[in-house]
Amino acid sequence: MKRINCIMMMLIVGGCCQSAGINNDEDTDTDTSSDTNTDTDTDTDEVAAAIIAIAAGDSFSVYLTEDGTVSAVGDNTYGQLGNGSTETITTPVQVLGPNGVGYLTDIIAIATGDFHSIALSDDGAVFAWGINNDGQIGNNSDGDNILTPVQTLGMDGVGYLTGIVAISAGAFHSIALSEDGGVLAWGLNIFGQIGDNTIWTDRFTPVQVVGVGGTGYLNGIISVSAGAYHSIALSEDGTVFAWGTDNDGQIGNNSAGDNVLTPTQVIGVDGVDHLNDIVEIGGGAGHSLAVTSDGKAYAWGKNDSGQIGNGTTISPVLTPTIVTIP
């Protein structure tokens, strides 16, 4: 099966998720050739590890460094900084390891919800911490805040989630892309954002997202993105699927109002055919974005602040609309 950026860095800013491949060609070593301080008797001038991915939750920030460790700063009411406390922190602290032992290591991607954080390790495992009121941590429980990373369980709570290549987080749910092109989700499901053809049934462990119309399972996916209360997936054939809340037309199915409980293919411009040739997707609080292989951007959904970029604030926008970039 074809793969694009099979291992992906997740850059989350303001709740929108975007994928980025690892740039192994970029030299991140610090050039010290012009450093005139040649004193080798002290080691106090340590060079900080380079940041390779960022994620922003609600009033907190998370950073992934090139050495595979994670740091966080800001509001910590629910333990979303992962340092074993609930005290607000104003300078970044390193996220602890599972059960508070050592530090979290070997991480290749991060994502944040409103008040929880998730991380993907280089062996395909997922770790999460922070608020767990809706099961978004994936440890088969809800209610208690999780102050240090715990490994997300497998489907039905059996073993641990493995074989994951990308992650994303909505406000209170989490999504993972499997190496076989399938999609898993867990957490809040009051709008059907989990995609298992149910609603008002929060999922405390990962479940597999079903296929279109609830038949089989979604497959052939190469990228995922979670909006606040909806989810988006990009297929290897360049088409896009969405599910969850559609109160502002963010599903892109030329309607608004009804929740969409299973993946629905996003239709094309002006409702003609289906959106295709897409290489990048992103989900906001109430709108969705996509970019084509030739660099065109499309947006649909909530537009009360002009976020669709079509020169108006008429909302909602029910089908993808091209965004004109200056």
Order of alpha helices (4+ residues) and beta strands (2+ residues): beta-beta-beta-beta-beta-beta-beta-beta-beta-beta-beta-beta-beta-beta-beta-beta-beta-beta-beta-beta-beta-beta
